[in-house]
Amino acid sequence: EAMGVGLPVICSRADGVEQLLGPLAERQVATFGEADAFVRLITAIVCDDSLRRELGAANRQRLAERFSLRAMIEAFERLYLSLDTASGR
C-alpha cells in the first residue's frame, strides 16, 4: 500500500520482499532482529527529503510497472502463450 501511494517502506527481510522492492531493497530492508539496521534505515529516510522522495517515486513506478492489474494480466498472457507454444499447438 505504501508503494502504491509513492512512499518508501521499511521492512524485514522475508521471502518476496526483495523481489517486490527490486534494486532499492537494500535501502529499505533490514534483517529481523537487527534493531540498529532498522534505526539506520528509519533515520536515513526521515532525515533526507530527497532520499524519501526518490524511494517513494521508485516504489510507485515499480509497483505500477510490475504488479499492476495490467502488468499481471500481461504476465499471465505471456505464460499461457508460452505453454501453448511448448505443447506444440
PDB file of N, CA, C and O in Angstrom:
ATOM      1  N   GLU A   1       0.823  -1.194   0.000  1.00  0.00           N
ATOM      2  CA  GLU A   1       0.000   0.000   0.000  1.00  0.00           C
ATOM      3  C   GLU A   1       0.861   1.249   0.000  1.00  0.00           C
ATOM      4  O   GLU A   1       0.566   2.209  -0.712  1.00  0.00           O
ATOM      5  N   ALA A   2       1.923   1.245   0.792  1.00  0.00           N
ATOM      6  CA  ALA A   2       2.812   2.411   0.830  1.00  0.00           C
ATOM      7  C   ALA A   2       3.412   2.663  -0.551  1.00  0.00           C
ATOM      8  O   ALA A   2       3.482   3.803  -1.012  1.00  0.00           O
ATOM      9  N   MET A   3       3.837   1.601  -1.194  1.00  0.00           N
ATOM     10  CA  MET A   3       4.434   1.744  -2.520  1.00  0.00           C
ATOM     11  C   MET A   3       3.434   2.338  -3.508  1.00  0.00           C
ATOM     12  O   MET A   3       3.803   3.152  -4.355  1.00  0.00           O
ATOM     13  N   GLY A   4       2.191   1.940  -3.403  1.00  0.00           N
ATOM     14  CA  GLY A   4       1.160   2.394  -4.322  1.00  0.00           C
ATOM     15  C   GLY A   4       0.874   3.877  -4.252  1.00  0.00           C
ATOM     16  O   GLY A   4       0.406   4.467  -5.225  1.00  0.00           O
ATOM     17  N   VAL A   5       1.150   4.484  -3.113  1.00  0.00           N
ATOM     18  CA  VAL A   5       0.926   5.924  -2.975  1.00  0.00           C
ATOM     19  C   VAL A   5       2.239   6.700  -2.968  1.00  0.00           C
ATOM     20  O   VAL A   5       2.274   7.875  -2.600  1.00  0.00           O
ATOM     21  N   GLY A   6       3.319   6.032  -3.378  1.00  0.00           N
ATOM     22  CA  GLY A   6       4.588   6.721  -3.543  1.00  0.00           C
ATOM     23  C   GLY A   6       5.366   6.977  -2.279  1.00  0.00           C
ATOM     24  O   GLY A   6       6.034   8.004  -2.156  1.00  0.00           O
ATOM     25  N   LEU A   7       5.292   6.061  -1.340  1.00  0.00           N
ATOM     26  CA  LEU A   7       6.053   6.207  -0.101  1.00  0.00           C
ATOM     27  C   LEU A   7       7.158   5.163  -0.026  1.00  0.00           C
ATOM     28  O   LEU A   7       7.035   4.082  -0.603  1.00  0.00           O
ATOM     29  N   PRO A   8       8.234   5.481   0.679  1.00  0.00           N
ATOM     30  CA  PRO A   8       9.241   4.454   0.944  1.00  0.00           C
ATOM     31  C   PRO A   8       8.701   3.478   1.974  1.00  0.00           C
ATOM     32  O   PRO A   8       7.749   3.782   2.693  1.00  0.00           O
ATOM     33  N   VAL A   9       9.306   2.318   2.039  1.00  0.00           N
ATOM     34  CA  VAL A   9       8.923   1.334   3.046  1.00  0.00           C
ATOM     35  C   VAL A   9      10.160   0.927   3.832  1.00  0.00           C
ATOM     36  O   VAL A   9      11.286   1.022   3.345  1.00  0.00           O
ATOM     37  N   ILE A  10       9.932   0.483   5.028  1.00  0.00           N
ATOM     38  CA  ILE A  10      10.990  -0.100   5.843  1.00  0.00           C
ATOM     39  C   ILE A  10      10.423  -1.408   6.356  1.00  0.00           C
ATOM     40  O   ILE A  10       9.400  -1.425   7.041  1.00  0.00           O
ATOM     41  N   CYS A  11      11.087  -2.503   6.024  1.00  0.00           N
ATOM     42  CA  CYS A  11      10.536  -3.799   6.395  1.00  0.00           C
ATOM     43  C   CYS A  11      11.635  -4.813   6.660  1.00  0.00           C
ATOM     44  O   CYS A  11      12.811  -4.587   6.378  1.00  0.00           O
ATOM     45  N   SER A  12      11.208  -5.929   7.207  1.00  0.00           N
ATOM     46  CA  SER A  12      12.122  -7.036   7.497  1.00  0.00           C
ATOM     47  C   SER A  12      12.373  -7.845   6.233  1.00  0.00           C
ATOM     48  O   SER A  12      11.506  -7.962   5.368  1.00  0.00           O
ATOM     49  N   ARG A  13      13.548  -8.389   6.147  1.00  0.00           N
ATOM     50  CA  ARG A  13      13.906  -9.278   5.047  1.00  0.00           C
ATOM     51  C   ARG A  13      13.045 -10.541   5.169  1.00  0.00           C
ATOM     52  O   ARG A  13      13.080 -11.224   6.193  1.00  0.00           O
ATOM     53  N   ALA A  14      12.286 -10.840   4.137  1.00  0.00           N
ATOM     54  CA  ALA A  14      11.417 -12.018   4.107  1.00  0.00           C
ATOM     55  C   ALA A  14      11.258 -12.446   2.656  1.00  0.00           C
ATOM     56  O   ALA A  14      11.568 -11.690   1.736  1.00  0.00           O
ATOM     57  N   ASP A  15      10.775 -13.659   2.463  1.00  0.00           N
ATOM     58  CA  ASP A  15      10.583 -14.162   1.106  1.00  0.00           C
ATOM     59  C   ASP A  15       9.732 -13.195   0.292  1.00  0.00           C
ATOM     60  O   ASP A  15       8.647 -12.803   0.721  1.00  0.00           O
ATOM     61  N   GLY A  16      10.218 -12.818  -0.863  1.00  0.00           N
ATOM     62  CA  GLY A  16       9.469 -11.982  -1.779  1.00  0.00           C
ATOM     63  C   GLY A  16       9.668 -10.493  -1.620  1.00  0.00           C
ATOM     64  O   GLY A  16       9.395  -9.737  -2.553  1.00  0.00           O
ATOM     65  N   VAL A  17      10.137 -10.045  -0.466  1.00  0.00           N
ATOM     66  CA  VAL A  17      10.273  -8.609  -0.218  1.00  0.00           C
ATOM     67  C   VAL A  17      11.287  -7.988  -1.174  1.00  0.00           C
ATOM     68  O   VAL A  17      11.025  -6.941  -1.765  1.00  0.00           O
ATOM     69  N   GLU A  18      12.429  -8.623  -1.325  1.00  0.00           N
ATOM     70  CA  GLU A  18      13.455  -8.052  -2.193  1.00  0.00           C
ATOM     71  C   GLU A  18      13.029  -8.084  -3.656  1.00  0.00           C
ATOM     72  O   GLU A  18      13.393  -7.196  -4.427  1.00  0.00           O
ATOM     73  N   GLN A  19      12.268  -9.092  -4.041  1.00  0.00           N
ATOM     74  CA  GLN A  19      11.739  -9.138  -5.403  1.00  0.00           C
ATOM     75  C   GLN A  19      10.740  -7.996  -5.604  1.00  0.00           C
ATOM     76  O   GLN A  19      10.731  -7.354  -6.655  1.00  0.00           O
ATOM     77  N   LEU A  20       9.921  -7.750  -4.622  1.00  0.00           N
ATOM     78  CA  LEU A  20       8.937  -6.677  -4.711  1.00  0.00           C
ATOM     79  C   LEU A  20       9.611  -5.316  -4.817  1.00  0.00           C
ATOM     80  O   LEU A  20       9.218  -4.493  -5.644  1.00  0.00           O
ATOM     81  N   LEU A  21      10.619  -5.073  -3.989  1.00  0.00           N
ATOM     82  CA  LEU A  21      11.280  -3.770  -3.957  1.00  0.00           C
ATOM     83  C   LEU A  21      12.343  -3.601  -5.035  1.00  0.00           C
ATOM     84  O   LEU A  21      12.688  -2.474  -5.392  1.00  0.00           O
ATOM     85  N   GLY A  22      12.857  -4.691  -5.551  1.00  0.00           N
ATOM     86  CA  GLY A  22      13.848  -4.613  -6.616  1.00  0.00           C
ATOM     87  C   GLY A  22      15.175  -4.041  -6.165  1.00  0.00           C
ATOM     88  O   GLY A  22      15.609  -4.287  -5.040  1.00  0.00           O
ATOM     89  N   PRO A  23      15.829  -3.271  -7.041  1.00  0.00           N
ATOM     90  CA  PRO A  23      17.176  -2.788  -6.755  1.00  0.00           C
ATOM     91  C   PRO A  23      17.270  -1.866  -5.537  1.00  0.00           C
ATOM     92  O   PRO A  23      18.355  -1.689  -4.983  1.00  0.00           O
ATOM     93  N   LEU A  24      16.177  -1.294  -5.125  1.00  0.00           N
ATOM     94  CA  LEU A  24      16.213  -0.391  -3.970  1.00  0.00           C
ATOM     95  C   LEU A  24      15.935  -1.103  -2.652  1.00  0.00           C
ATOM     96  O   LEU A  24      15.817  -0.456  -1.611  1.00  0.00           O
ATOM     97  N   ALA A  25      15.830  -2.415  -2.687  1.00  0.00           N
ATOM     98  CA  ALA A  25      15.534  -3.174  -1.469  1.00  0.00           C
ATOM     99  C   ALA A  25      16.574  -2.932  -0.389  1.00  0.00           C
ATOM    100  O   ALA A  25      16.237  -2.805   0.788  1.00  0.00           O
ATOM    101  N   GLU A  26      17.828  -2.867  -0.784  1.00  0.00           N
ATOM    102  CA  GLU A  26      18.904  -2.712   0.197  1.00  0.00           C
ATOM    103  C   GLU A  26      18.739  -1.446   1.037  1.00  0.00           C
ATOM    104  O   GLU A  26      19.194  -1.391   2.179  1.00  0.00           O
ATOM    105  N   ARG A  27      18.093  -0.438   0.470  1.00  0.00           N
ATOM    106  CA  ARG A  27      17.910   0.826   1.184  1.00  0.00           C
ATOM    107  C   ARG A  27      16.613   0.866   1.996  1.00  0.00           C
ATOM    108  O   ARG A  27      16.305   1.872   2.636  1.00  0.00           O
ATOM    109  N   GLN A  28      15.841  -0.259   1.964  1.00  0.00           N
ATOM    110  CA  GLN A  28      14.556  -0.270   2.652  1.00  0.00           C
ATOM    111  C   GLN A  28      14.307  -1.535   3.465  1.00  0.00           C
ATOM    112  O   GLN A  28      13.256  -1.670   4.092  1.00  0.00           O
ATOM    113  N   VAL A  29      15.256  -2.457   3.462  1.00  0.00           N
ATOM    114  CA  VAL A  29      15.058  -3.755   4.116  1.00  0.00           C
ATOM    115  C   VAL A  29      16.177  -4.005   5.117  1.00  0.00           C
ATOM    116  O   VAL A  29      17.349  -3.748   4.841  1.00  0.00           O
ATOM    117  N   ALA A  30      15.796  -4.507   6.275  1.00  0.00           N
ATOM    118  CA  ALA A  30      16.771  -4.892   7.303  1.00  0.00           C
ATOM    119  C   ALA A  30      16.448  -6.303   7.773  1.00  0.00           C
ATOM    120  O   ALA A  30      15.316  -6.772   7.662  1.00  0.00           O
ATOM    121  N   THR A  31      17.452  -6.955   8.291  1.00  0.00           N
ATOM    122  CA  THR A  31      17.271  -8.302   8.812  1.00  0.00           C
ATOM    123  C   THR A  31      16.520  -8.248  10.135  1.00  0.00           C
ATOM    124  O   THR A  31      16.825  -7.431  11.003  1.00  0.00           O
ATOM    125  N   PHE A  32      15.539  -9.124  10.277  1.00  0.00           N
ATOM    126  CA  PHE A  32      14.744  -9.185  11.505  1.00  0.00           C
ATOM    127  C   PHE A  32      15.667  -9.328  12.709  1.00  0.00           C
ATOM    128  O   PHE A  32      16.597 -10.134  12.699  1.00  0.00           O
ATOM    129  N   GLY A  33      15.404  -8.550  13.732  1.00  0.00           N
ATOM    130  CA  GLY A  33      16.177  -8.623  14.968  1.00  0.00           C
ATOM    131  C   GLY A  33      17.363  -7.681  15.017  1.00  0.00           C
ATOM    132  O   GLY A  33      17.964  -7.504  16.077  1.00  0.00           O
ATOM    133  N   GLU A  34      17.713  -7.073  13.894  1.00  0.00           N
ATOM    134  CA  GLU A  34      18.835  -6.135  13.873  1.00  0.00           C
ATOM    135  C   GLU A  34      18.307  -4.712  14.036  1.00  0.00           C
ATOM    136  O   GLU A  34      18.136  -3.976  13.064  1.00  0.00           O
ATOM    137  N   ALA A  35      18.056  -4.350  15.279  1.00  0.00           N
ATOM    138  CA  ALA A  35      17.455  -3.052  15.589  1.00  0.00           C
ATOM    139  C   ALA A  35      18.284  -1.892  15.054  1.00  0.00           C
ATOM    140  O   ALA A  35      17.726  -0.913  14.558  1.00  0.00           O
ATOM    141  N   ASP A  36      19.597  -1.986  15.147  1.00  0.00           N
ATOM    142  CA  ASP A  36      20.449  -0.899  14.658  1.00  0.00           C
ATOM    143  C   ASP A  36      20.252  -0.664  13.163  1.00  0.00           C
ATOM    144  O   ASP A  36      20.270   0.477  12.701  1.00  0.00           O
ATOM    145  N   ALA A  37      20.069  -1.726  12.424  1.00  0.00           N
ATOM    146  CA  ALA A  37      19.848  -1.595  10.982  1.00  0.00           C
ATOM    147  C   ALA A  37      18.528  -0.875  10.705  1.00  0.00           C
ATOM    148  O   ALA A  37      18.453  -0.031   9.812  1.00  0.00           O
ATOM    149  N   PHE A  38      17.500  -1.207  11.466  1.00  0.00           N
ATOM    150  CA  PHE A  38      16.216  -0.521  11.302  1.00  0.00           C
ATOM    151  C   PHE A  38      16.345   0.953  11.660  1.00  0.00           C
ATOM    152  O   PHE A  38      15.798   1.812  10.968  1.00  0.00           O
ATOM    153  N   VAL A  39      17.057   1.244  12.723  1.00  0.00           N
ATOM    154  CA  VAL A  39      17.257   2.641  13.132  1.00  0.00           C
ATOM    155  C   VAL A  39      17.971   3.409  12.023  1.00  0.00           C
ATOM    156  O   VAL A  39      17.593   4.542  11.722  1.00  0.00           O
ATOM    157  N   ARG A  40      18.993   2.817  11.412  1.00  0.00           N
ATOM    158  CA  ARG A  40      19.715   3.485  10.320  1.00  0.00           C
ATOM    159  C   ARG A  40      18.791   3.759   9.138  1.00  0.00           C
ATOM    160  O   ARG A  40      18.811   4.849   8.565  1.00  0.00           O
ATOM    161  N   LEU A  41      17.984   2.771   8.778  1.00  0.00           N
ATOM    162  CA  LEU A  41      17.060   2.965   7.659  1.00  0.00           C
ATOM    163  C   LEU A  41      16.045   4.064   7.956  1.00  0.00           C
ATOM    164  O   LEU A  41      15.818   4.951   7.133  1.00  0.00           O
ATOM    165  N   ILE A  42      15.448   3.996   9.124  1.00  0.00           N
ATOM    166  CA  ILE A  42      14.443   4.996   9.504  1.00  0.00           C
ATOM    167  C   ILE A  42      15.058   6.382   9.537  1.00  0.00           C
ATOM    168  O   ILE A  42      14.482   7.333   9.007  1.00  0.00           O
ATOM    169  N   THR A  43      16.219   6.503  10.153  1.00  0.00           N
ATOM    170  CA  THR A  43      16.886   7.799  10.262  1.00  0.00           C
ATOM    171  C   THR A  43      17.199   8.364   8.882  1.00  0.00           C
ATOM    172  O   THR A  43      16.963   9.543   8.619  1.00  0.00           O
ATOM    173  N   ALA A  44      17.727   7.524   8.006  1.00  0.00           N
ATOM    174  CA  ALA A  44      18.070   7.986   6.660  1.00  0.00           C
ATOM    175  C   ALA A  44      16.839   8.501   5.928  1.00  0.00           C
ATOM    176  O   ALA A  44      16.885   9.559   5.300  1.00  0.00           O
ATOM    177  N   ILE A  45      15.747   7.765   6.006  1.00  0.00           N
ATOM    178  CA  ILE A  45      14.539   8.151   5.274  1.00  0.00           C
ATOM    179  C   ILE A  45      13.870   9.373   5.892  1.00  0.00           C
ATOM    180  O   ILE A  45      13.382  10.241   5.167  1.00  0.00           O
ATOM    181  N   VAL A  46      13.840   9.451   7.200  1.00  0.00           N
ATOM    182  CA  VAL A  46      13.197  10.587   7.871  1.00  0.00           C
ATOM    183  C   VAL A  46      14.005  11.871   7.686  1.00  0.00           C
ATOM    184  O   VAL A  46      13.431  12.946   7.517  1.00  0.00           O
ATOM    185  N   CYS A  47      15.319  11.763   7.716  1.00  0.00           N
ATOM    186  CA  CYS A  47      16.177  12.953   7.701  1.00  0.00           C
ATOM    187  C   CYS A  47      16.557  13.437   6.306  1.00  0.00           C
ATOM    188  O   CYS A  47      17.089  14.539   6.170  1.00  0.00           O
ATOM    189  N   ASP A  48      16.304  12.662   5.289  1.00  0.00           N
ATOM    190  CA  ASP A  48      16.735  13.025   3.936  1.00  0.00           C
ATOM    191  C   ASP A  48      15.519  13.102   3.013  1.00  0.00           C
ATOM    192  O   ASP A  48      15.034  12.087   2.514  1.00  0.00           O
ATOM    193  N   ASP A  49      15.039  14.330   2.796  1.00  0.00           N
ATOM    194  CA  ASP A  49      13.848  14.524   1.964  1.00  0.00           C
ATOM    195  C   ASP A  49      14.026  13.983   0.549  1.00  0.00           C
ATOM    196  O   ASP A  49      13.113  13.365   0.003  1.00  0.00           O
ATOM    197  N   SER A  50      15.186  14.208  -0.041  1.00  0.00           N
ATOM    198  CA  SER A  50      15.384  13.745  -1.420  1.00  0.00           C
ATOM    199  C   SER A  50      15.417  12.219  -1.490  1.00  0.00           C
ATOM    200  O   SER A  50      14.890  11.637  -2.438  1.00  0.00           O
ATOM    201  N   LEU A  51      16.020  11.571  -0.511  1.00  0.00           N
ATOM    202  CA  LEU A  51      16.019  10.107  -0.462  1.00  0.00           C
ATOM    203  C   LEU A  51      14.597   9.583  -0.314  1.00  0.00           C
ATOM    204  O   LEU A  51      14.201   8.636  -0.993  1.00  0.00           O
ATOM    205  N   ARG A  52      13.834  10.205   0.575  1.00  0.00           N
ATOM    206  CA  ARG A  52      12.450   9.780   0.804  1.00  0.00           C
ATOM    207  C   ARG A  52      11.638   9.900  -0.483  1.00  0.00           C
ATOM    208  O   ARG A  52      10.887   8.990  -0.837  1.00  0.00           O
ATOM    209  N   ARG A  53      11.791  11.026  -1.181  1.00  0.00           N
ATOM    210  CA  ARG A  53      11.061  11.222  -2.444  1.00  0.00           C
ATOM    211  C   ARG A  53      11.534  10.234  -3.515  1.00  0.00           C
ATOM    212  O   ARG A  53      10.724   9.671  -4.251  1.00  0.00           O
ATOM    213  N   GLU A  54      12.854  10.032  -3.596  1.00  0.00           N
ATOM    214  CA  GLU A  54      13.412   9.103  -4.589  1.00  0.00           C
ATOM    215  C   GLU A  54      12.891   7.685  -4.380  1.00  0.00           C
ATOM    216  O   GLU A  54      12.436   7.041  -5.325  1.00  0.00           O
ATOM    217  N   LEU A  55      12.958   7.204  -3.147  1.00  0.00           N
ATOM    218  CA  LEU A  55      12.486   5.848  -2.855  1.00  0.00           C
ATOM    219  C   LEU A  55      10.987   5.727  -3.099  1.00  0.00           C
ATOM    220  O   LEU A  55      10.521   4.743  -3.673  1.00  0.00           O
ATOM    221  N   GLY A  56      10.241   6.725  -2.662  1.00  0.00           N
ATOM    222  CA  GLY A  56       8.794   6.694  -2.849  1.00  0.00           C
ATOM    223  C   GLY A  56       8.399   6.661  -4.314  1.00  0.00           C
ATOM    224  O   GLY A  56       7.545   5.873  -4.717  1.00  0.00           O
ATOM    225  N   ALA A  57       9.023   7.520  -5.110  1.00  0.00           N
ATOM    226  CA  ALA A  57       8.716   7.563  -6.541  1.00  0.00           C
ATOM    227  C   ALA A  57       9.119   6.258  -7.226  1.00  0.00           C
ATOM    228  O   ALA A  57       8.377   5.732  -8.056  1.00  0.00           O
ATOM    229  N   ALA A  58      10.282   5.743  -6.878  1.00  0.00           N
ATOM    230  CA  ALA A  58      10.739   4.481  -7.473  1.00  0.00           C
ATOM    231  C   ALA A  58       9.827   3.325  -7.074  1.00  0.00           C
ATOM    232  O   ALA A  58       9.539   2.449  -7.890  1.00  0.00           O
ATOM    233  N   ASN A  59       9.376   3.321  -5.831  1.00  0.00           N
ATOM    234  CA  ASN A  59       8.465   2.267  -5.374  1.00  0.00           C
ATOM    235  C   ASN A  59       7.155   2.311  -6.150  1.00  0.00           C
ATOM    236  O   ASN A  59       6.652   1.280  -6.595  1.00  0.00           O
ATOM    237  N   ARG A  60       6.613   3.503  -6.306  1.00  0.00           N
ATOM    238  CA  ARG A  60       5.344   3.632  -7.025  1.00  0.00           C
ATOM    239  C   ARG A  60       5.498   3.180  -8.475  1.00  0.00           C
ATOM    240  O   ARG A  60       4.643   2.470  -9.004  1.00  0.00           O
ATOM    241  N   GLN A  61       6.588   3.593  -9.113  1.00  0.00           N
ATOM    242  CA  GLN A  61       6.828   3.208 -10.501  1.00  0.00           C
ATOM    243  C   GLN A  61       6.993   1.694 -10.625  1.00  0.00           C
ATOM    244  O   GLN A  61       6.432   1.080 -11.532  1.00  0.00           O
ATOM    245  N   ARG A  62       7.756   1.097  -9.722  1.00  0.00           N
ATOM    246  CA  ARG A  62       7.978  -0.356  -9.777  1.00  0.00           C
ATOM    247  C   ARG A  62       6.660  -1.106  -9.600  1.00  0.00           C
ATOM    248  O   ARG A  62       6.389  -2.075 -10.309  1.00  0.00           O
ATOM    249  N   LEU A  63       5.848  -0.655  -8.656  1.00  0.00           N
ATOM    250  CA  LEU A  63       4.563  -1.302  -8.419  1.00  0.00           C
ATOM    251  C   LEU A  63       3.682  -1.212  -9.662  1.00  0.00           C
ATOM    252  O   LEU A  63       3.052  -2.193 -10.058  1.00  0.00           O
ATOM    253  N   ALA A  64       3.642  -0.034 -10.272  1.00  0.00           N
ATOM    254  CA  ALA A  64       2.814   0.150 -11.463  1.00  0.00           C
ATOM    255  C   ALA A  64       3.309  -0.695 -12.631  1.00  0.00           C
ATOM    256  O   ALA A  64       2.511  -1.278 -13.365  1.00  0.00           O
ATOM    257  N   GLU A  65       4.633  -0.760 -12.801  1.00  0.00           N
ATOM    258  CA  GLU A  65       5.196  -1.492 -13.935  1.00  0.00           C
ATOM    259  C   GLU A  65       5.119  -3.004 -13.775  1.00  0.00           C
ATOM    260  O   GLU A  65       4.908  -3.718 -14.755  1.00  0.00           O
ATOM    261  N   ARG A  66       5.284  -3.493 -12.568  1.00  0.00           N
ATOM    262  CA  ARG A  66       5.426  -4.937 -12.384  1.00  0.00           C
ATOM    263  C   ARG A  66       4.242  -5.608 -11.709  1.00  0.00           C
ATOM    264  O   ARG A  66       4.038  -6.809 -11.885  1.00  0.00           O
ATOM    265  N   PHE A  67       3.461  -4.864 -10.944  1.00  0.00           N
ATOM    266  CA  PHE A  67       2.438  -5.508 -10.123  1.00  0.00           C
ATOM    267  C   PHE A  67       1.046  -4.901 -10.267  1.00  0.00           C
ATOM    268  O   PHE A  67       0.154  -5.214  -9.478  1.00  0.00           O
ATOM    269  N   SER A  68       0.848  -4.041 -11.259  1.00  0.00           N
ATOM    270  CA  SER A  68      -0.493  -3.513 -11.500  1.00  0.00           C
ATOM    271  C   SER A  68      -1.351  -4.620 -12.113  1.00  0.00           C
ATOM    272  O   SER A  68      -0.828  -5.649 -12.541  1.00  0.00           O
ATOM    273  N   LEU A  69      -2.638  -4.411 -12.153  1.00  0.00           N
ATOM    274  CA  LEU A  69      -3.538  -5.394 -12.757  1.00  0.00           C
ATOM    275  C   LEU A  69      -3.141  -5.650 -14.206  1.00  0.00           C
ATOM    276  O   LEU A  69      -3.085  -6.798 -14.644  1.00  0.00           O
ATOM    277  N   ARG A  70      -2.869  -4.588 -14.943  1.00  0.00           N
ATOM    278  CA  ARG A  70      -2.484  -4.739 -16.348  1.00  0.00           C
ATOM    279  C   ARG A  70      -1.194  -5.544 -16.476  1.00  0.00           C
ATOM    280  O   ARG A  70      -1.102  -6.428 -17.328  1.00  0.00           O
ATOM    281  N   ALA A  71      -0.199  -5.248 -15.642  1.00  0.00           N
ATOM    282  CA  ALA A  71       1.075  -5.976 -15.700  1.00  0.00           C
ATOM    283  C   ALA A  71       0.872  -7.452 -15.380  1.00  0.00           C
ATOM    284  O   ALA A  71       1.484  -8.316 -16.009  1.00  0.00           O
ATOM    285  N   MET A  72       0.026  -7.739 -14.417  1.00  0.00           N
ATOM    286  CA  MET A  72      -0.224  -9.134 -14.050  1.00  0.00           C
ATOM    287  C   MET A  72      -0.953  -9.878 -15.171  1.00  0.00           C
ATOM    288  O   MET A  72      -0.632 -11.030 -15.463  1.00  0.00           O
ATOM    289  N   ILE A  73      -1.927  -9.226 -15.794  1.00  0.00           N
ATOM    290  CA  ILE A  73      -2.647  -9.846 -16.912  1.00  0.00           C
ATOM    291  C   ILE A  73      -1.682 -10.138 -18.059  1.00  0.00           C
ATOM    292  O   ILE A  73      -1.722 -11.217 -18.651  1.00  0.00           O
ATOM    293  N   GLU A  74      -0.816  -9.173 -18.369  1.00  0.00           N
ATOM    294  CA  GLU A  74       0.156  -9.377 -19.447  1.00  0.00           C
ATOM    295  C   GLU A  74       1.121 -10.518 -19.119  1.00  0.00           C
ATOM    296  O   GLU A  74       1.481 -11.295 -20.003  1.00  0.00           O
ATOM    297  N   ALA A  75       1.537 -10.623 -17.866  1.00  0.00           N
ATOM    298  CA  ALA A  75       2.440 -11.707 -17.458  1.00  0.00           C
ATOM    299  C   ALA A  75       1.753 -13.067 -17.600  1.00  0.00           C
ATOM    300  O   ALA A  75       2.357 -14.024 -18.084  1.00  0.00           O
ATOM    301  N   PHE A  76       0.494 -13.148 -17.178  1.00  0.00           N
ATOM    302  CA  PHE A  76      -0.243 -14.410 -17.325  1.00  0.00           C
ATOM    303  C   PHE A  76      -0.455 -14.747 -18.799  1.00  0.00           C
ATOM    304  O   PHE A  76      -0.363 -15.909 -19.194  1.00  0.00           O
ATOM    305  N   GLU A  77      -0.736 -13.739 -19.598  1.00  0.00           N
ATOM    306  CA  GLU A  77      -0.919 -13.980 -21.026  1.00  0.00           C
ATOM    307  C   GLU A  77       0.370 -14.541 -21.647  1.00  0.00           C
ATOM    308  O   GLU A  77       0.320 -15.502 -22.415  1.00  0.00           O
ATOM    309  N   ARG A  78       1.512 -13.948 -21.317  1.00  0.00           N
ATOM    310  CA  ARG A  78       2.793 -14.467 -21.827  1.00  0.00           C
ATOM    311  C   ARG A  78       3.018 -15.906 -21.369  1.00  0.00           C
ATOM    312  O   ARG A  78       3.474 -16.749 -22.142  1.00  0.00           O
ATOM    313  N   LEU A  79       2.696 -16.176 -20.114  1.00  0.00           N
ATOM    314  CA  LEU A  79       2.862 -17.532 -19.592  1.00  0.00           C
ATOM    315  C   LEU A  79       1.994 -18.520 -20.363  1.00  0.00           C
ATOM    316  O   LEU A  79       2.478 -19.560 -20.809  1.00  0.00           O
ATOM    317  N   TYR A  80       0.718 -18.197 -20.518  1.00  0.00           N
ATOM    318  CA  TYR A  80      -0.195 -19.103 -21.220  1.00  0.00           C
ATOM    319  C   TYR A  80       0.232 -19.311 -22.671  1.00  0.00           C
ATOM    320  O   TYR A  80       0.172 -20.427 -23.187  1.00  0.00           O
ATOM    321  N   LEU A  81       0.661 -18.235 -23.322  1.00  0.00           N
ATOM    322  CA  LEU A  81       1.112 -18.369 -24.710  1.00  0.00           C
ATOM    323  C   LEU A  81       2.367 -19.224 -24.806  1.00  0.00           C
ATOM    324  O   LEU A  81       2.519 -20.001 -25.749  1.00  0.00           O
ATOM    325  N   SER A  82       3.264 -19.086 -23.840  1.00  0.00           N
ATOM    326  CA  SER A  82       4.481 -19.909 -23.863  1.00  0.00           C
ATOM    327  C   SER A  82       4.141 -21.376 -23.619  1.00  0.00           C
ATOM    328  O   SER A  82       4.783 -22.258 -24.189  1.00  0.00           O
ATOM    329  N   LEU A  83       3.151 -21.649 -22.790  1.00  0.00           N
ATOM    330  CA  LEU A  83       2.736 -23.031 -22.548  1.00  0.00           C
ATOM    331  C   LEU A  83       2.093 -23.623 -23.789  1.00  0.00           C
ATOM    332  O   LEU A  83       2.307 -24.790 -24.116  1.00  0.00           O
ATOM    333  N   ASP A  84       1.304 -22.812 -24.475  1.00  0.00           N
ATOM    334  CA  ASP A  84       0.656 -23.269 -25.698  1.00  0.00           C
ATOM    335  C   ASP A  84       1.705 -23.591 -26.757  1.00  0.00           C
ATOM    336  O   ASP A  84       1.593 -24.601 -27.451  1.00  0.00           O
ATOM    337  N   THR A  85       2.715 -22.748 -26.885  1.00  0.00           N
ATOM    338  CA  THR A  85       3.800 -22.972 -27.842  1.00  0.00           C
ATOM    339  C   THR A  85       4.606 -24.206 -27.463  1.00  0.00           C
ATOM    340  O   THR A  85       4.993 -24.990 -28.329  1.00  0.00           O
ATOM    341  N   ALA A  86       4.858 -24.378 -26.181  1.00  0.00           N
ATOM    342  CA  ALA A  86       5.649 -25.520 -25.711  1.00  0.00           C
ATOM    343  C   ALA A  86       4.925 -26.843 -25.945  1.00  0.00           C
ATOM    344  O   ALA A  86       5.565 -27.878 -26.129  1.00  0.00           O
ATOM    345  N   SER A  87       3.594 -26.811 -25.938  1.00  0.00           N
ATOM    346  CA  SER A  87       2.840 -28.056 -26.129  1.00  0.00           C
ATOM    347  C   SER A  87       2.727 -28.436 -27.601  1.00  0.00           C
ATOM    348  O   SER A  87       2.214 -29.505 -27.932  1.00  0.00           O
ATOM    349  N   GLY A  88       3.212 -27.551 -28.495  1.00  0.00           N
ATOM    350  CA  GLY A  88       3.216 -27.868 -29.918  1.00  0.00           C
ATOM    351  C   GLY A  88       1.949 -27.493 -30.642  1.00  0.00           C
ATOM    352  O   GLY A  88       1.735 -27.948 -31.766  1.00  0.00           O
ATOM    353  N   ARG A  89       1.118 -26.698 -30.057  1.00  0.00           N
ATOM    354  CA  ARG A  89      -0.137 -26.285 -30.711  1.00  0.00           C
ATOM    355  C   ARG A  89       0.079 -25.138 -31.650  1.00  0.00           C
ATOM    356  O   ARG A  89      -0.868 -24.668 -32.280  1.00  0.00           O
TER     357      ARG A  89
END
